[in-house]
Amino acid sequence: MKLAVLFSLLAGASAFAPQSSSNSKTQATATKADLEELAGKLNPIVKYYDPLNLAEADFYEMGNEATIGFL
């Protein structure tokens, strides 16, 4: 019984151990042209539709690519 409790505590503690992570980062950049191309593939009837021009906005002064990623 004591051994089972010990094993259950050890198994539970491993859930909070730090995970080894590789230093690879994913950076995705998209432009308005990329959005127009993707929209044409995903919905050939409507294609690209941005009535508020949000793809050309610059939220938080981080650039157009960051804004498109945020949207």
CHARMM-style PDB file with segment names, atoms N, HN, CA, C and O in Angstrom:
ATOM      1  N   MET     1       0.832  -1.190   0.000  1.00  0.00      PROA
ATOM      2  CA  MET     1       0.000   0.000   0.000  1.00  0.00      PROA
ATOM      3  C   MET     1       0.875   1.252   0.000  1.00  0.00      PROA
ATOM      4  O   MET     1       0.629   2.186  -0.764  1.00  0.00      PROA
ATOM      5  N   LYS     2       1.897   1.270   0.856  1.00  0.00      PROA
ATOM      6  HN  LYS     2       2.097   0.512   1.476  1.00  0.00      PROA
ATOM      7  CA  LYS     2       2.777   2.431   0.912  1.00  0.00      PROA
ATOM      8  C   LYS     2       3.537   2.599  -0.402  1.00  0.00      PROA
ATOM      9  O   LYS     2       3.801   3.715  -0.850  1.00  0.00      PROA
ATOM     10  N   LEU     3       3.875   1.481  -0.996  1.00  0.00      PROA
ATOM     11  HN  LEU     3       3.660   0.574  -0.632  1.00  0.00      PROA
ATOM     12  CA  LEU     3       4.597   1.519  -2.259  1.00  0.00      PROA
ATOM     13  C   LEU     3       3.711   2.091  -3.373  1.00  0.00      PROA
ATOM     14  O   LEU     3       4.196   2.842  -4.219  1.00  0.00      PROA
ATOM     15  N   ALA     4       2.446   1.751  -3.380  1.00  0.00      PROA
ATOM     16  HN  ALA     4       2.052   1.140  -2.693  1.00  0.00      PROA
ATOM     17  CA  ALA     4       1.514   2.265  -4.373  1.00  0.00      PROA
ATOM     18  C   ALA     4       1.334   3.774  -4.216  1.00  0.00      PROA
ATOM     19  O   ALA     4       1.257   4.498  -5.208  1.00  0.00      PROA
ATOM     20  N   VAL     5       1.267   4.246  -2.975  1.00  0.00      PROA
ATOM     21  HN  VAL     5       1.330   3.658  -2.169  1.00  0.00      PROA
ATOM     22  CA  VAL     5       1.138   5.677  -2.717  1.00  0.00      PROA
ATOM     23  C   VAL     5       2.391   6.407  -3.188  1.00  0.00      PROA
ATOM     24  O   VAL     5       2.297   7.485  -3.775  1.00  0.00      PROA
ATOM     25  N   LEU     6       3.548   5.834  -2.937  1.00  0.00      PROA
ATOM     26  HN  LEU     6       3.624   4.958  -2.460  1.00  0.00      PROA
ATOM     27  CA  LEU     6       4.816   6.431  -3.359  1.00  0.00      PROA
ATOM     28  C   LEU     6       4.878   6.549  -4.879  1.00  0.00      PROA
ATOM     29  O   LEU     6       5.281   7.587  -5.404  1.00  0.00      PROA
ATOM     30  N   PHE     7       4.484   5.497  -5.586  1.00  0.00      PROA
ATOM     31  HN  PHE     7       4.157   4.653  -5.159  1.00  0.00      PROA
ATOM     32  CA  PHE     7       4.507   5.529  -7.047  1.00  0.00      PROA
ATOM     33  C   PHE     7       3.506   6.543  -7.606  1.00  0.00      PROA
ATOM     34  O   PHE     7       3.784   7.204  -8.607  1.00  0.00      PROA
ATOM     35  N   SER     8       2.360   6.663  -6.970  1.00  0.00      PROA
ATOM     36  HN  SER     8       2.134   6.126  -6.157  1.00  0.00      PROA
ATOM     37  CA  SER     8       1.372   7.619  -7.447  1.00  0.00      PROA
ATOM     38  C   SER     8       1.857   9.054  -7.231  1.00  0.00      PROA
ATOM     39  O   SER     8       1.569   9.933  -8.043  1.00  0.00      PROA
ATOM     40  N   LEU     9       2.589   9.294  -6.144  1.00  0.00      PROA
ATOM     41  HN  LEU     9       2.823   8.580  -5.484  1.00  0.00      PROA
ATOM     42  CA  LEU     9       3.141  10.631  -5.911  1.00  0.00      PROA
ATOM     43  C   LEU     9       4.231  10.955  -6.925  1.00  0.00      PROA
ATOM     44  O   LEU     9       4.312  12.083  -7.412  1.00  0.00      PROA
ATOM     45  N   LEU    10       5.059   9.985  -7.241  1.00  0.00      PROA
ATOM     46  HN  LEU    10       4.994   9.068  -6.845  1.00  0.00      PROA
ATOM     47  CA  LEU    10       6.121  10.211  -8.220  1.00  0.00      PROA
ATOM     48  C   LEU    10       5.549  10.438  -9.616  1.00  0.00      PROA
ATOM     49  O   LEU    10       6.052  11.275 -10.366  1.00  0.00      PROA
ATOM     50  N   ALA    11       4.531   9.717  -9.956  1.00  0.00      PROA
ATOM     51  HN  ALA    11       4.123   9.037  -9.348  1.00  0.00      PROA
ATOM     52  CA  ALA    11       3.908   9.885 -11.266  1.00  0.00      PROA
ATOM     53  C   ALA    11       3.231  11.249 -11.364  1.00  0.00      PROA
ATOM     54  O   ALA    11       3.276  11.884 -12.418  1.00  0.00      PROA
ATOM     55  N   GLY    12       2.616  11.701 -10.299  1.00  0.00      PROA
ATOM     56  HN  GLY    12       2.579  11.186  -9.443  1.00  0.00      PROA
ATOM     57  CA  GLY    12       1.958  13.006 -10.293  1.00  0.00      PROA
ATOM     58  C   GLY    12       2.963  14.148 -10.332  1.00  0.00      PROA
ATOM     59  O   GLY    12       2.689  15.190 -10.927  1.00  0.00      PROA
ATOM     60  N   ALA    13       4.114  13.969  -9.712  1.00  0.00      PROA
ATOM     61  HN  ALA    13       4.337  13.123  -9.229  1.00  0.00      PROA
ATOM     62  CA  ALA    13       5.129  15.017  -9.699  1.00  0.00      PROA
ATOM     63  C   ALA    13       5.738  15.225 -11.083  1.00  0.00      PROA
ATOM     64  O   ALA    13       6.183  16.330 -11.394  1.00  0.00      PROA
ATOM     65  N   SER    14       5.769  14.212 -11.901  1.00  0.00      PROA
ATOM     66  HN  SER    14       5.408  13.314 -11.649  1.00  0.00      PROA
ATOM     67  CA  SER    14       6.360  14.370 -13.228  1.00  0.00      PROA
ATOM     68  C   SER    14       5.512  15.273 -14.122  1.00  0.00      PROA
ATOM     69  O   SER    14       6.009  15.785 -15.125  1.00  0.00      PROA
ATOM     70  N   ALA    15       4.253  15.472 -13.777  1.00  0.00      PROA
ATOM     71  HN  ALA    15       3.850  15.056 -12.962  1.00  0.00      PROA
ATOM     72  CA  ALA    15       3.405  16.358 -14.561  1.00  0.00      PROA
ATOM     73  C   ALA    15       3.840  17.813 -14.412  1.00  0.00      PROA
ATOM     74  O   ALA    15       3.555  18.635 -15.284  1.00  0.00      PROA
ATOM     75  N   PHE    16       4.526  18.139 -13.316  1.00  0.00      PROA
ATOM     76  HN  PHE    16       4.757  17.472 -12.608  1.00  0.00      PROA
ATOM     77  CA  PHE    16       4.950  19.512 -13.067  1.00  0.00      PROA
ATOM     78  C   PHE    16       6.428  19.737 -13.361  1.00  0.00      PROA
ATOM     79  O   PHE    16       6.938  20.834 -13.132  1.00  0.00      PROA
ATOM     80  N   ALA    17       7.114  18.737 -13.855  1.00  0.00      PROA
ATOM     81  HN  ALA    17       6.699  17.846 -14.041  1.00  0.00      PROA
ATOM     82  CA  ALA    17       8.527  18.874 -14.193  1.00  0.00      PROA
ATOM     83  C   ALA    17       8.654  19.665 -15.487  1.00  0.00      PROA
ATOM     84  O   ALA    17       7.805  19.550 -16.371  1.00  0.00      PROA
ATOM     85  N   PRO    18       9.701  20.463 -15.605  1.00  0.00      PROA
ATOM     86  CA  PRO    18       9.862  21.230 -16.848  1.00  0.00      PROA
ATOM     87  C   PRO    18      10.131  20.311 -18.032  1.00  0.00      PROA
ATOM     88  O   PRO    18      10.824  19.300 -17.918  1.00  0.00      PROA
ATOM     89  N   GLN    19       9.570  20.688 -19.157  1.00  0.00      PROA
ATOM     90  HN  GLN    19       9.007  21.509 -19.250  1.00  0.00      PROA
ATOM     91  CA  GLN    19       9.742  19.888 -20.356  1.00  0.00      PROA
ATOM     92  C   GLN    19      10.957  20.376 -21.115  1.00  0.00      PROA
ATOM     93  O   GLN    19      11.244  21.572 -21.159  1.00  0.00      PROA
ATOM     94  N   SER    20      11.654  19.449 -21.703  1.00  0.00      PROA
ATOM     95  HN  SER    20      11.420  18.477 -21.668  1.00  0.00      PROA
ATOM     96  CA  SER    20      12.775  19.858 -22.534  1.00  0.00      PROA
ATOM     97  C   SER    20      12.220  20.409 -23.840  1.00  0.00      PROA
ATOM     98  O   SER    20      11.346  19.809 -24.465  1.00  0.00      PROA
ATOM     99  N   SER    21      12.733  21.539 -24.228  1.00  0.00      PROA
ATOM    100  HN  SER    21      13.442  22.027 -23.720  1.00  0.00      PROA
ATOM    101  CA  SER    21      12.222  22.161 -25.450  1.00  0.00      PROA
ATOM    102  C   SER    21      13.382  22.489 -26.368  1.00  0.00      PROA
ATOM    103  O   SER    21      14.460  22.892 -25.932  1.00  0.00      PROA
ATOM    104  N   SER    22      13.132  22.309 -27.622  1.00  0.00      PROA
ATOM    105  HN  SER    22      12.256  21.982 -27.977  1.00  0.00      PROA
ATOM    106  CA  SER    22      14.134  22.708 -28.590  1.00  0.00      PROA
ATOM    107  C   SER    22      14.005  24.205 -28.821  1.00  0.00      PROA
ATOM    108  O   SER    22      12.946  24.778 -28.565  1.00  0.00      PROA
ATOM    109  N   ASN    23      15.013  24.817 -29.278  1.00  0.00      PROA
ATOM    110  HN  ASN    23      15.873  24.352 -29.486  1.00  0.00      PROA
ATOM    111  CA  ASN    23      15.012  26.262 -29.458  1.00  0.00      PROA
ATOM    112  C   ASN    23      14.504  26.681 -30.830  1.00  0.00      PROA
ATOM    113  O   ASN    23      14.823  27.770 -31.308  1.00  0.00      PROA
ATOM    114  N   SER    24      13.730  25.837 -31.450  1.00  0.00      PROA
ATOM    115  HN  SER    24      13.471  24.952 -31.062  1.00  0.00      PROA
ATOM    116  CA  SER    24      13.179  26.194 -32.752  1.00  0.00      PROA
ATOM    117  C   SER    24      11.937  27.048 -32.547  1.00  0.00      PROA
ATOM    118  O   SER    24      11.066  26.728 -31.737  1.00  0.00      PROA
ATOM    119  N   LYS    25      11.876  28.133 -33.295  1.00  0.00      PROA
ATOM    120  HN  LYS    25      12.582  28.392 -33.952  1.00  0.00      PROA
ATOM    121  CA  LYS    25      10.726  29.031 -33.224  1.00  0.00      PROA
ATOM    122  C   LYS    25      10.083  29.099 -34.594  1.00  0.00      PROA
ATOM    123  O   LYS    25      10.761  29.081 -35.621  1.00  0.00      PROA
ATOM    124  N   THR    26       8.788  29.176 -34.588  1.00  0.00      PROA
ATOM    125  HN  THR    26       8.237  29.190 -33.754  1.00  0.00      PROA
ATOM    126  CA  THR    26       8.055  29.288 -35.835  1.00  0.00      PROA
ATOM    127  C   THR    26       7.691  30.741 -36.055  1.00  0.00      PROA
ATOM    128  O   THR    26       7.086  31.380 -35.194  1.00  0.00      PROA
ATOM    129  N   GLN    27       8.060  31.252 -37.201  1.00  0.00      PROA
ATOM    130  HN  GLN    27       8.551  30.733 -37.900  1.00  0.00      PROA
ATOM    131  CA  GLN    27       7.710  32.616 -37.534  1.00  0.00      PROA
ATOM    132  C   GLN    27       6.907  32.589 -38.819  1.00  0.00      PROA
ATOM    133  O   GLN    27       7.409  32.209 -39.877  1.00  0.00      PROA
ATOM    134  N   ALA    28       5.675  32.990 -38.714  1.00  0.00      PROA
ATOM    135  HN  ALA    28       5.266  33.299 -37.854  1.00  0.00      PROA
ATOM    136  CA  ALA    28       4.800  33.002 -39.873  1.00  0.00      PROA
ATOM    137  C   ALA    28       4.537  34.443 -40.267  1.00  0.00      PROA
ATOM    138  O   ALA    28       4.065  35.239 -39.456  1.00  0.00      PROA
ATOM    139  N   THR    29       4.836  34.771 -41.488  1.00  0.00      PROA
ATOM    140  HN  THR    29       5.220  34.124 -42.147  1.00  0.00      PROA
ATOM    141  CA  THR    29       4.551  36.109 -41.972  1.00  0.00      PROA
ATOM    142  C   THR    29       3.595  35.992 -43.154  1.00  0.00      PROA
ATOM    143  O   THR    29       3.710  35.084 -43.978  1.00  0.00      PROA
ATOM    144  N   ALA    30       2.679  36.898 -43.217  1.00  0.00      PROA
ATOM    145  HN  ALA    30       2.586  37.634 -42.548  1.00  0.00      PROA
ATOM    146  CA  ALA    30       1.693  36.893 -44.300  1.00  0.00      PROA
ATOM    147  C   ALA    30       1.493  38.322 -44.770  1.00  0.00      PROA
ATOM    148  O   ALA    30       1.546  39.267 -43.982  1.00  0.00      PROA
ATOM    149  N   THR    31       1.269  38.459 -46.027  1.00  0.00      PROA
ATOM    150  HN  THR    31       1.226  37.692 -46.667  1.00  0.00      PROA
ATOM    151  CA  THR    31       1.000  39.770 -46.605  1.00  0.00      PROA
ATOM    152  C   THR    31      -0.416  39.780 -47.162  1.00  0.00      PROA
ATOM    153  O   THR    31      -1.107  38.762 -47.163  1.00  0.00      PROA
ATOM    154  N   LYS    32      -0.829  40.939 -47.632  1.00  0.00      PROA
ATOM    155  HN  LYS    32      -0.268  41.766 -47.632  1.00  0.00      PROA
ATOM    156  CA  LYS    32      -2.167  41.048 -48.203  1.00  0.00      PROA
ATOM    157  C   LYS    32      -2.289  40.168 -49.443  1.00  0.00      PROA
ATOM    158  O   LYS    32      -3.347  39.594 -49.701  1.00  0.00      PROA
ATOM    159  N   ALA    33      -1.213  40.067 -50.203  1.00  0.00      PROA
ATOM    160  HN  ALA    33      -0.353  40.534 -49.994  1.00  0.00      PROA
ATOM    161  CA  ALA    33      -1.232  39.197 -51.393  1.00  0.00      PROA
ATOM    162  C   ALA    33      -1.423  37.738 -50.996  1.00  0.00      PROA
ATOM    163  O   ALA    33      -2.114  36.992 -51.690  1.00  0.00      PROA
ATOM    164  N   ASP    34      -0.815  37.326 -49.886  1.00  0.00      PROA
ATOM    165  HN  ASP    34      -0.254  37.932 -49.323  1.00  0.00      PROA
ATOM    166  CA  ASP    34      -1.002  35.956 -49.396  1.00  0.00      PROA
ATOM    167  C   ASP    34      -2.456  35.719 -48.997  1.00  0.00      PROA
ATOM    168  O   ASP    34      -3.018  34.657 -49.261  1.00  0.00      PROA
ATOM    169  N   LEU    35      -3.057  36.723 -48.358  1.00  0.00      PROA
ATOM    170  HN  LEU    35      -2.600  37.587 -48.143  1.00  0.00      PROA
ATOM    171  CA  LEU    35      -4.463  36.591 -47.965  1.00  0.00      PROA
ATOM    172  C   LEU    35      -5.369  36.476 -49.175  1.00  0.00      PROA
ATOM    173  O   LEU    35      -6.304  35.675 -49.183  1.00  0.00      PROA
ATOM    174  N   GLU    36      -5.093  37.283 -50.208  1.00  0.00      PROA
ATOM    175  HN  GLU    36      -4.334  37.934 -50.202  1.00  0.00      PROA
ATOM    176  CA  GLU    36      -5.916  37.235 -51.413  1.00  0.00      PROA
ATOM    177  C   GLU    36      -5.796  35.884 -52.108  1.00  0.00      PROA
ATOM    178  O   GLU    36      -6.787  35.343 -52.600  1.00  0.00      PROA
ATOM    179  N   GLU    37      -4.585  35.341 -52.146  1.00  0.00      PROA
ATOM    180  HN  GLU    37      -3.780  35.780 -51.746  1.00  0.00      PROA
ATOM    181  CA  GLU    37      -4.380  34.030 -52.764  1.00  0.00      PROA
ATOM    182  C   GLU    37      -5.084  32.930 -51.981  1.00  0.00      PROA
ATOM    183  O   GLU    37      -5.730  32.058 -52.562  1.00  0.00      PROA
ATOM    184  N   LEU    38      -4.954  32.977 -50.664  1.00  0.00      PROA
ATOM    185  HN  LEU    38      -4.428  33.685 -50.192  1.00  0.00      PROA
ATOM    186  CA  LEU    38      -5.584  31.971 -49.817  1.00  0.00      PROA
ATOM    187  C   LEU    38      -7.107  32.062 -49.886  1.00  0.00      PROA
ATOM    188  O   LEU    38      -7.792  31.040 -49.899  1.00  0.00      PROA
ATOM    189  N   ALA    39      -7.633  33.279 -49.929  1.00  0.00      PROA
ATOM    190  HN  ALA    39      -7.076  34.110 -49.919  1.00  0.00      PROA
ATOM    191  CA  ALA    39      -9.086  33.461 -50.003  1.00  0.00      PROA
ATOM    192  C   ALA    39      -9.638  32.895 -51.301  1.00  0.00      PROA
ATOM    193  O   ALA    39     -10.723  32.315 -51.315  1.00  0.00      PROA
ATOM    194  N   GLY    40      -8.902  33.060 -52.383  1.00  0.00      PROA
ATOM    195  HN  GLY    40      -8.020  33.532 -52.371  1.00  0.00      PROA
ATOM    196  CA  GLY    40      -9.350  32.518 -53.658  1.00  0.00      PROA
ATOM    197  C   GLY    40      -9.396  31.006 -53.665  1.00  0.00      PROA
ATOM    198  O   GLY    40     -10.256  30.410 -54.313  1.00  0.00      PROA
ATOM    199  N   LYS    41      -8.474  30.382 -52.946  1.00  0.00      PROA
ATOM    200  HN  LYS    41      -7.775  30.867 -52.419  1.00  0.00      PROA
ATOM    201  CA  LYS    41      -8.457  28.915 -52.866  1.00  0.00      PROA
ATOM    202  C   LYS    41      -9.552  28.391 -51.939  1.00  0.00      PROA
ATOM    203  O   LYS    41     -10.169  27.363 -52.218  1.00  0.00      PROA
ATOM    204  N   LEU    42      -9.789  29.100 -50.836  1.00  0.00      PROA
ATOM    205  HN  LEU    42      -9.287  29.935 -50.609  1.00  0.00      PROA
ATOM    206  CA  LEU    42     -10.734  28.608 -49.840  1.00  0.00      PROA
ATOM    207  C   LEU    42     -12.194  28.873 -50.203  1.00  0.00      PROA
ATOM    208  O   LEU    42     -13.071  28.070 -49.886  1.00  0.00      PROA
ATOM    209  N   ASN    43     -12.450  29.994 -50.866  1.00  0.00      PROA
ATOM    210  HN  ASN    43     -11.738  30.646 -51.124  1.00  0.00      PROA
ATOM    211  CA  ASN    43     -13.819  30.327 -51.240  1.00  0.00      PROA
ATOM    212  C   ASN    43     -13.806  30.959 -52.630  1.00  0.00      PROA
ATOM    213  O   ASN    43     -13.731  32.182 -52.754  1.00  0.00      PROA
ATOM    214  N   PRO    44     -13.877  30.146 -53.660  1.00  0.00      PROA
ATOM    215  CA  PRO    44     -13.759  30.692 -55.025  1.00  0.00      PROA
ATOM    216  C   PRO    44     -14.924  31.586 -55.450  1.00  0.00      PROA
ATOM    217  O   PRO    44     -14.808  32.306 -56.442  1.00  0.00      PROA
ATOM    218  N   ILE    45     -16.019  31.559 -54.740  1.00  0.00      PROA
ATOM    219  HN  ILE    45     -16.114  30.975 -53.934  1.00  0.00      PROA
ATOM    220  CA  ILE    45     -17.159  32.398 -55.116  1.00  0.00      PROA
ATOM    221  C   ILE    45     -16.952  33.832 -54.628  1.00  0.00      PROA
ATOM    222  O   ILE    45     -17.078  34.777 -55.406  1.00  0.00      PROA
ATOM    223  N   VAL    46     -16.636  33.994 -53.354  1.00  0.00      PROA
ATOM    224  HN  VAL    46     -16.533  33.226 -52.721  1.00  0.00      PROA
ATOM    225  CA  VAL    46     -16.470  35.328 -52.778  1.00  0.00      PROA
ATOM    226  C   VAL    46     -15.049  35.848 -52.997  1.00  0.00      PROA
ATOM    227  O   VAL    46     -14.858  37.044 -53.219  1.00  0.00      PROA
ATOM    228  N   LYS    47     -14.077  34.986 -52.938  1.00  0.00      PROA
ATOM    229  HN  LYS    47     -14.232  34.015 -52.758  1.00  0.00      PROA
ATOM    230  CA  LYS    47     -12.654  35.324 -53.018  1.00  0.00      PROA
ATOM    231  C   LYS    47     -12.276  36.243 -51.872  1.00  0.00      PROA
ATOM    232  O   LYS    47     -12.677  35.987 -50.737  1.00  0.00      PROA
ATOM    233  N   TYR    48     -11.538  37.278 -52.118  1.00  0.00      PROA
ATOM    234  HN  TYR    48     -11.212  37.486 -53.041  1.00  0.00      PROA
ATOM    235  CA  TYR    48     -11.046  38.158 -51.055  1.00  0.00      PROA
ATOM    236  C   TYR    48     -12.088  39.232 -50.750  1.00  0.00      PROA
ATOM    237  O   TYR    48     -12.575  39.911 -51.655  1.00  0.00      PROA
ATOM    238  N   TYR    49     -12.424  39.380 -49.471  1.00  0.00      PROA
ATOM    239  HN  TYR    49     -12.028  38.829 -48.736  1.00  0.00      PROA
ATOM    240  CA  TYR    49     -13.416  40.368 -49.056  1.00  0.00      PROA
ATOM    241  C   TYR    49     -12.973  40.966 -47.736  1.00  0.00      PROA
ATOM    242  O   TYR    49     -13.014  40.295 -46.705  1.00  0.00      PROA
ATOM    243  N   ASP    50     -12.556  42.206 -47.756  1.00  0.00      PROA
ATOM    244  HN  ASP    50     -12.523  42.752 -48.594  1.00  0.00      PROA
ATOM    245  CA  ASP    50     -12.117  42.915 -46.558  1.00  0.00      PROA
ATOM    246  C   ASP    50     -12.691  44.328 -46.584  1.00  0.00      PROA
ATOM    247  O   ASP    50     -11.971  45.274 -46.904  1.00  0.00      PROA
ATOM    248  N   PRO    51     -13.968  44.492 -46.253  1.00  0.00      PROA
ATOM    249  CA  PRO    51     -14.611  45.803 -46.390  1.00  0.00      PROA
ATOM    250  C   PRO    51     -14.073  46.854 -45.412  1.00  0.00      PROA
ATOM    251  O   PRO    51     -14.217  48.049 -45.671  1.00  0.00      PROA
ATOM    252  N   LEU    52     -13.465  46.447 -44.312  1.00  0.00      PROA
ATOM    253  HN  LEU    52     -13.348  45.476 -44.102  1.00  0.00      PROA
ATOM    254  CA  LEU    52     -12.934  47.412 -43.335  1.00  0.00      PROA
ATOM    255  C   LEU    52     -11.449  47.692 -43.531  1.00  0.00      PROA
ATOM    256  O   LEU    52     -10.861  48.462 -42.771  1.00  0.00      PROA
ATOM    257  N   ASN    53     -10.839  47.082 -44.535  1.00  0.00      PROA
ATOM    258  HN  ASN    53     -11.316  46.457 -45.153  1.00  0.00      PROA
ATOM    259  CA  ASN    53      -9.406  47.216 -44.807  1.00  0.00      PROA
ATOM    260  C   ASN    53      -8.548  46.869 -43.588  1.00  0.00      PROA
ATOM    261  O   ASN    53      -7.561  47.549 -43.308  1.00  0.00      PROA
ATOM    262  N   LEU    54      -8.917  45.839 -42.885  1.00  0.00      PROA
ATOM    263  HN  LEU    54      -9.719  45.287 -43.113  1.00  0.00      PROA
ATOM    264  CA  LEU    54      -8.151  45.426 -41.719  1.00  0.00      PROA
ATOM    265  C   LEU    54      -6.800  44.840 -42.098  1.00  0.00      PROA
ATOM    266  O   LEU    54      -5.868  44.884 -41.295  1.00  0.00      PROA
ATOM    267  N   ALA    55      -6.671  44.299 -43.283  1.00  0.00      PROA
ATOM    268  HN  ALA    55      -7.428  44.263 -43.936  1.00  0.00      PROA
ATOM    269  CA  ALA    55      -5.397  43.733 -43.716  1.00  0.00      PROA
ATOM    270  C   ALA    55      -4.357  44.818 -43.964  1.00  0.00      PROA
ATOM    271  O   ALA    55      -3.158  44.538 -43.955  1.00  0.00      PROA
ATOM    272  N   GLU    56      -4.795  46.037 -44.182  1.00  0.00      PROA
ATOM    273  HN  GLU    56      -5.768  46.265 -44.189  1.00  0.00      PROA
ATOM    274  CA  GLU    56      -3.856  47.138 -44.384  1.00  0.00      PROA
ATOM    275  C   GLU    56      -3.609  47.935 -43.110  1.00  0.00      PROA
ATOM    276  O   GLU    56      -2.817  48.877 -43.126  1.00  0.00      PROA
ATOM    277  N   ALA    57      -4.256  47.590 -42.025  1.00  0.00      PROA
ATOM    278  HN  ALA    57      -4.899  46.825 -42.012  1.00  0.00      PROA
ATOM    279  CA  ALA    57      -4.106  48.314 -40.769  1.00  0.00      PROA
ATOM    280  C   ALA    57      -2.767  47.975 -40.115  1.00  0.00      PROA
ATOM    281  O   ALA    57      -2.091  47.021 -40.499  1.00  0.00      PROA
ATOM    282  N   ASP    58      -2.410  48.773 -39.127  1.00  0.00      PROA
ATOM    283  HN  ASP    58      -2.960  49.548 -38.814  1.00  0.00      PROA
ATOM    284  CA  ASP    58      -1.174  48.541 -38.377  1.00  0.00      PROA
ATOM    285  C   ASP    58      -1.508  48.617 -36.889  1.00  0.00      PROA
ATOM    286  O   ASP    58      -1.341  49.661 -36.259  1.00  0.00      PROA
ATOM    287  N   PHE    59      -1.975  47.514 -36.344  1.00  0.00      PROA
ATOM    288  HN  PHE    59      -2.110  46.666 -36.856  1.00  0.00      PROA
ATOM    289  CA  PHE    59      -2.355  47.488 -34.938  1.00  0.00      PROA
ATOM    290  C   PHE    59      -1.110  47.526 -34.062  1.00  0.00      PROA
ATOM    291  O   PHE    59      -0.133  46.827 -34.332  1.00  0.00      PROA
ATOM    292  N   TYR    60      -1.144  48.326 -33.034  1.00  0.00      PROA
ATOM    293  HN  TYR    60      -1.937  48.894 -32.814  1.00  0.00      PROA
ATOM    294  CA  TYR    60      -0.111  48.383 -32.005  1.00  0.00      PROA
ATOM    295  C   TYR    60       1.276  48.697 -32.560  1.00  0.00      PROA
ATOM    296  O   TYR    60       2.279  48.368 -31.926  1.00  0.00      PROA
ATOM    297  N   GLU    61       1.349  49.322 -33.723  1.00  0.00      PROA
ATOM    298  HN  GLU    61       0.534  49.589 -34.237  1.00  0.00      PROA
ATOM    299  CA  GLU    61       2.611  49.739 -34.345  1.00  0.00      PROA
ATOM    300  C   GLU    61       3.620  48.600 -34.446  1.00  0.00      PROA
ATOM    301  O   GLU    61       4.816  48.797 -34.227  1.00  0.00      PROA
ATOM    302  N   MET    62       3.131  47.412 -34.778  1.00  0.00      PROA
ATOM    303  HN  MET    62       2.160  47.252 -34.956  1.00  0.00      PROA
ATOM    304  CA  MET    62       4.003  46.239 -34.899  1.00  0.00      PROA
ATOM    305  C   MET    62       4.193  45.820 -36.353  1.00  0.00      PROA
ATOM    306  O   MET    62       4.897  44.848 -36.626  1.00  0.00      PROA
ATOM    307  N   GLY    63       3.591  46.524 -37.267  1.00  0.00      PROA
ATOM    308  HN  GLY    63       3.019  47.314 -37.045  1.00  0.00      PROA
ATOM    309  CA  GLY    63       3.743  46.203 -38.674  1.00  0.00      PROA
ATOM    310  C   GLY    63       2.520  45.500 -39.236  1.00  0.00      PROA
ATOM    311  O   GLY    63       1.670  44.997 -38.501  1.00  0.00      PROA
ATOM    312  N   ASN    64       2.459  45.481 -40.542  1.00  0.00      PROA
ATOM    313  HN  ASN    64       3.150  45.890 -41.139  1.00  0.00      PROA
ATOM    314  CA  ASN    64       1.317  44.904 -41.239  1.00  0.00      PROA
ATOM    315  C   ASN    64       1.262  43.395 -41.077  1.00  0.00      PROA
ATOM    316  O   ASN    64       0.176  42.834 -40.929  1.00  0.00      PROA
ATOM    317  N   GLU    65       2.414  42.720 -41.101  1.00  0.00      PROA
ATOM    318  HN  GLU    65       3.296  43.176 -41.221  1.00  0.00      PROA
ATOM    319  CA  GLU    65       2.441  41.262 -40.951  1.00  0.00      PROA
ATOM    320  C   GLU    65       1.938  40.836 -39.575  1.00  0.00      PROA
ATOM    321  O   GLU    65       1.241  39.829 -39.450  1.00  0.00      PROA
ATOM    322  N   ALA    66       2.291  41.603 -38.544  1.00  0.00      PROA
ATOM    323  HN  ALA    66       2.857  42.421 -38.645  1.00  0.00      PROA
ATOM    324  CA  ALA    66       1.816  41.289 -37.190  1.00  0.00      PROA
ATOM    325  C   ALA    66       0.313  41.481 -37.086  1.00  0.00      PROA
ATOM    326  O   ALA    66      -0.373  40.719 -36.404  1.00  0.00      PROA
ATOM    327  N   THR    67      -0.198  42.505 -37.767  1.00  0.00      PROA
ATOM    328  HN  THR    67       0.359  43.124 -38.321  1.00  0.00      PROA
ATOM    329  CA  THR    67      -1.638  42.746 -37.756  1.00  0.00      PROA
ATOM    330  C   THR    67      -2.378  41.608 -38.432  1.00  0.00      PROA
ATOM    331  O   THR    67      -3.404  41.151 -37.928  1.00  0.00      PROA
ATOM    332  N   ILE    68      -1.873  41.142 -39.569  1.00  0.00      PROA
ATOM    333  HN  ILE    68      -1.040  41.513 -39.979  1.00  0.00      PROA
ATOM    334  CA  ILE    68      -2.511  40.031 -40.269  1.00  0.00      PROA
ATOM    335  C   ILE    68      -2.454  38.768 -39.407  1.00  0.00      PROA
ATOM    336  O   ILE    68      -3.417  38.002 -39.369  1.00  0.00      PROA
ATOM    337  N   GLY    69      -1.351  38.550 -38.726  1.00  0.00      PROA
ATOM    338  HN  GLY    69      -0.569  39.172 -38.757  1.00  0.00      PROA
ATOM    339  CA  GLY    69      -1.254  37.410 -37.812  1.00  0.00      PROA
ATOM    340  C   GLY    69      -2.216  37.513 -36.652  1.00  0.00      PROA
ATOM    341  O   GLY    69      -2.738  36.500 -36.186  1.00  0.00      PROA
ATOM    342  N   PHE    70      -2.457  38.728 -36.177  1.00  0.00      PROA
ATOM    343  HN  PHE    70      -2.033  39.550 -36.556  1.00  0.00      PROA
ATOM    344  CA  PHE    70      -3.407  38.943 -35.088  1.00  0.00      PROA
ATOM    345  C   PHE    70      -4.826  38.659 -35.532  1.00  0.00      PROA
ATOM    346  O   PHE    70      -5.626  38.107 -34.777  1.00  0.00      PROA
ATOM    347  N   LEU    71      -5.138  39.044 -36.775  1.00  0.00      PROA
ATOM    348  HN  LEU    71      -4.489  39.493 -37.389  1.00  0.00      PROA
ATOM    349  CA  LEU    71      -6.488  38.830 -37.275  1.00  0.00      PROA
ATOM    350  C   LEU    71      -6.722  37.365 -37.497  1.00  0.00      PROA
ATOM    351  OT1 LEU    71      -7.809  36.971 -37.921  1.00  0.00      PROA
TER     352      LEU     71
END
